Amino acid sequence: MGAVMAPSFTASGSLDTTEGLVKVEDLLTQNITDYDELNVNMYCESIEHFTAWKNSDSFKTTHKHPETGSEAPQMESPVLGSELITYEVA
């Protein structure tokens, strides 16, 4: 599913107008047979730009899942887990 999901992270959309965003790249780990590992790397001009994006309505809308009991269709996610990690260029 990694190769199927990867384009959704770099497709045109709200990221195109995100202030301070330099680029987004998707990395699909090779030589893993049990599951796919997809790393989505965002490069921002500053941690402040990243934090603003992470706290934005756009981020919240994009990452929102239908609430249990809502009439929105419930789909099983292929995602086994996710982790948000920040790095500073040394």
C-alpha positions as CSV (number, residue, x, y, z in Angstrom):
1,M,0.0,0.0,0.0
2,G,3.0,2.3,0.4
3,A,3.3,3.0,-3.3
4,V,-0.5,3.5,-3.6
5,M,-0.5,6.0,-0.7
6,A,2.6,7.9,-1.5
7,P,1.2,10.2,-4.2
8,S,-1.5,11.5,-1.9
9,F,1.2,13.1,0.2
10,T,2.7,15.1,-2.7
11,A,-0.5,15.7,-4.7
12,S,-1.6,19.3,-5.4
13,G,-3.7,20.7,-2.6
14,S,-3.4,22.7,0.6
15,L,0.3,22.1,0.9
16,D,0.8,24.2,-2.3
17,T,0.0,27.3,-0.3
18,T,1.6,26.4,3.0
19,E,3.9,29.3,4.0
20,G,7.5,28.2,4.6
21,L,7.2,24.8,3.0
22,V,10.2,24.1,0.9
23,K,9.4,20.5,-0.4
24,V,7.8,17.2,0.4
25,E,9.3,13.9,-0.5
26,D,8.0,10.3,0.0
27,L,10.5,7.5,0.7
28,L,9.4,3.9,0.4
29,T,11.7,1.6,2.4
30,Q,13.1,-1.2,0.4
31,N,13.8,-4.8,1.4
32,I,11.0,-5.1,3.9
33,T,8.7,-8.1,3.0
34,D,6.1,-8.1,5.9
35,Y,4.7,-4.6,5.3
36,D,5.5,-1.3,3.5
37,E,7.2,1.5,5.3
38,L,6.6,5.0,3.9
39,N,8.4,8.0,5.2
40,V,7.0,11.4,4.3
41,N,9.6,14.1,4.7
42,M,8.6,17.8,4.8
43,Y,11.2,20.5,4.6
44,C,10.2,23.8,6.0
45,E,12.1,27.1,6.3
46,S,11.8,27.0,10.1
47,I,10.3,25.1,13.0
48,E,7.8,28.0,13.3
49,H,6.5,27.4,9.8
50,F,6.2,23.7,10.5
51,T,4.4,24.3,13.8
52,A,2.0,26.7,12.1
53,W,1.2,24.1,9.4
54,K,0.7,21.4,12.1
55,N,-1.7,23.6,14.0
56,S,-3.6,24.7,10.9
57,D,-7.2,24.0,9.9
58,S,-5.8,22.4,6.7
59,F,-3.8,19.9,8.7
60,K,-6.7,19.1,11.0
61,T,-9.1,18.6,8.1
62,T,-6.6,16.4,6.1
63,H,-5.9,14.2,9.1
64,K,-9.4,13.9,10.4
65,H,-11.1,10.5,10.6
66,P,-14.9,10.1,10.7
67,E,-16.2,9.9,14.2
68,T,-17.7,6.6,15.4
69,G,-21.4,6.7,15.0
70,S,-21.3,9.4,12.3
71,E,-23.0,8.8,8.9
72,A,-19.6,9.3,7.1
73,P,-18.3,6.0,5.6
74,Q,-16.0,4.1,7.9
75,M,-13.0,2.7,6.0
76,E,-10.4,0.5,7.4
77,S,-7.0,2.2,7.2
78,P,-4.0,0.4,5.8
79,V,-1.8,2.4,8.2
80,L,-0.3,0.3,11.0
81,G,1.1,3.2,12.8
82,S,2.5,6.7,12.4
83,E,4.9,8.9,14.2
84,L,5.7,12.6,13.8
85,I,9.4,13.3,14.2
86,T,11.1,16.6,13.8
87,Y,14.8,17.1,12.8
88,E,17.0,20.1,12.6
89,V,19.6,20.2,9.8
90,A,23.0,20.1,11.5
